[in-house]
Amino acid sequence: MSDARPLVIKVGGSTLGAADTTFHDIAALDRAGERPIVVHGGGAEASRWLDAMGIESRFIDGLRATDERALPVIVAVFAGLVNKRIVSALNAAGARAAGLSGADGRTLECEQRRPELGFVGTPVAVHPGAVLALREAGFVPVVSPVGYVPGEDGDQLVNVNADEAAGWIASAVDARELVFLTDVEGVRGADDGVIPELDAAAVRSLREQGVIAGGMIPKTDACLLAAELGVPSHILDGREAGALLDREGRGTVFPPAKG
């Protein structure tokens, strides 16, 4: 491999199926010896299945509330349907991909986030052995955002925000960069223009102004977590062809925290 420190790519569910080159770009990186690690979401697909089953989708501060009716659907969609679609697409593009969830190998250890969110986990530790074993065996690991909360009576599966999962996994594998592929061009400022670079102080100010809100909150949290741990991160528009291979001058960059 060209770099022992992996590139971690978070593929947003909202970009899946868009007319882009994401899967071919990831396969090209794999052929070049990069062998990235992919973490994915799939919220739009989960909402469709929940709606079809008559289960309301509720969000609190950009996070999906997950009760005992919604949890089996969330797990099935994220760890099953969406994960295998991405694995299949990457394999068809020429990569060797293999999927797993954060519950496999007890990869993504969590605690319950807030009672009103239900079965939603906040990561507290990552045990990346299974992910790294796949990568070292020549596969592109594709990780779904299903974690677990340890308990005396067994592990409890939980829904994990995919952006946070990506940030934690990137730090655990000592990634050289974390790239978020989304359906926006980057973080926008008060003038609606894309901000090329952000740090913790700037993010805090934009949140206080209400400029960063909703689903962008956990995404910027993940970027700041990675930056604090020495991993640069980058928010890009995954709908743009070739964005992953030509990141310079695009989107919003979060440099490693100085320290």
C-alpha positions, 0 to 999 in steps of 0.5 A: 500500500502506498501509505500505511495510514488509511484514507477514511471516506464517509459516504452520505446516504443522500448522495447514494445513487446520485450521478457521480463517480464516487464508487469508481473513484474509490476503486481507483484509489484501491487500485493505486494502493490506497485501500481506503476505509468507507463508512456510510450513512443511509438515512434517506433509505431508512426514512423510506422503509420506516414510512412504508411500515407506518413508523414516523421518523423523528429527529432531535438536534439532527439525530434520528430518534430510534425507538423499539419499533424503529430499531430493527428497521434501522439495523436491517437497512444500514447493516443490510440493504445499504451496506450491501448495495455499496459493497456491490457497487464497489465490487462492480467498479473494480474494488474488492470490498467487504461489509461489516457493521460497528457491531461486528467484532465489537468495533463501535462501542457506545453508551446510550446518548439521551433517553429521549433519543431511544436506541441511539449510541454515542461512541466511547471507544473503537476496536478496529481489529476487524476493520484493519484485518479486512484492509490488510487482507486486501479488501476495502472495508465498508462500515455501517453505523450500527454500534453496541452498548455493552450490558450484563445481559448482552450487547444492545444494538444501537443506531449511531450517527454515521458522521460521528462513527466516521470521526471515531473510526478515523481517529482509531485507525490513525487515518491520514485524512477523513473525507465526508462526501455530502450533498452540499458543496461545503459548510456555508457562511452567513453570506451563503458562500462556502467557507474554505477552512474552519477551526473549533472557534469558528465553528462555535461562532457559526453555531451561536449565530445559527448558521451551522444547524441541523445535520451539519452539527454532528458532521462538524463535530466529527471533523473537530474530533478528528482535528483534535486527534491530529486527523485533517478532514474535508467536507466535499460535494459527493455529487461532483464527478471526480471530487474525491480524486481532486479535492484541492480547492473544493469544499471545507477543510478542517486542519489538525488542531495545533497543539 
